Amino acid sequence: MDHEKILVGGGEAGRVVLDPRYANRHGLIAGATGTGKTVSLQVLAEAFSGRGVPVFLADVKGDLAGLSQAGSPHPRIDERVATIGMAPPVLAASPVVFWDVFGQGGHHLRTTVSEMGPMLLARLLELNETQEGVLQVVFRFADEEGLLLLDLPDLRALLNHAAEHNQEISARYGRITRASIGAIQRRLLALESQGGASFFGEPALKLEDLMRTDLSGRGIINVLDARVLFHSPRVYATALLWLLAELFEQLPEVGDPPLPKLVFFFDEAHLLFDHAPPALVAKVEQVVRLVRSKGVGVWFVTQSPLDLPDPVLGQLGNRVQHALRAFTPRDQKAVRAAATTFRQNPALDTATAITELGVGEALVSMLEDRGVPGVVQRCLVRPPCSRIGAISDEERAVVRGRSPVGGRYDQAVNRESAYEILAARAQEAADEAAEQAAAEAAENEAMRAHKASRPRRSNRQGHMEAATKSAVRSMGSQLGRSLGRSLLRGLLGSLSKRR
């Protein structure tokens, strides 16, 4: 079964299948809300899992959790099976592991600030070019100083340190300002208010835990519970893009294997590109183009092909197009764009058919031998083997209880990192300053005490000193008067003789 082609659906034109050899050439599942995209995703995920291929997908509405439960018989399923001309499906559950950024609906999915990197973090925080440059500087400073950035308190401590030493850091790496640092800190506060802090910390996700098989050899389907996360669309899109980038950077080159190593479904893919800067779009294009050689197939799930940039859309060789409505000029443009992306079928008016498809119907074109796109065909998508729809909390708890990674990610770990190191440095500097201040105070006090202990010369005279000075003054006065009288008599005598 491993290399058997995957039945996607069928109808009057016969069966439509996907060759697993070309599943890593990426794909697109598109269509308006309520037209059957989720079921198409579910069918493909089951098929990959059954061939031993692990799968990762995000469950935005809670419907895909039904993969963990066996389906139930239904007359509509029997009718569709008969129309397609397939054998009745064996109703069974798929092996599922639940994940959740908030740790509520599954194992806690985390990464570290360092692993996220400044580019994706800038996207997450909606920073401008100048603020992203400041973030690049502080990340470089952290690397050279050996400061681990694990969670948001680490990043906040580093930003505070950069603000206090901005002149020194500016001289080494380029000018940074307190104003830009303050703006980044305010963005961090907004991210924390959205619950984004839960995404950062340890233990961080290990990719090998997404690439497991169960004891029977079926690929584990990793379901990210995004029912709450989706209310923070930028956090949602950045988390999935980070995971895709990690797969690209860490997995070895394998070329074109007979089966993918992992299939990654990116639901609500338009959120990735809404208001994205050109540098980020270029990064996504690069990752999608090159991750194929790592054996990873990426399938984008969105409402319209226009949601994706042309360079990305051009790399999606497998297409499942559900109904689109042509009520507005933009809708009509989307219909024309979707029609032109298919290899045309002379027996089918593709643009008209897109607007006439019923729920569960799709226009499908899959890569055939040598990777050539097959002609587009209209078909009914086959029913899944698992449950269509949500599951109860009790059922989710049972699935979590038998998880192969149970307990590994549920308890947070807080080891020494930038926050603790910088706090210790600040405390050490404060202690040194306190010691220096105490030493200076002690020195000043000693000087004051020394001055106070020296004998002071009094301005008041003692009795003996006063008596001696008085006698000397008296003798001087008497001698002066005696000499004065003698001189006077001598002078008067001389005058009388002259007469």
Order of alpha helices (4+ residues) and beta strands (2+ residues): beta-beta-beta-alpha-beta-alpha-beta-beta-alpha-alpha-alpha-alpha-alpha-beta-alpha-beta-alpha-alpha-beta-alpha-beta-alpha-alpha-beta-beta-alpha-alpha-alpha
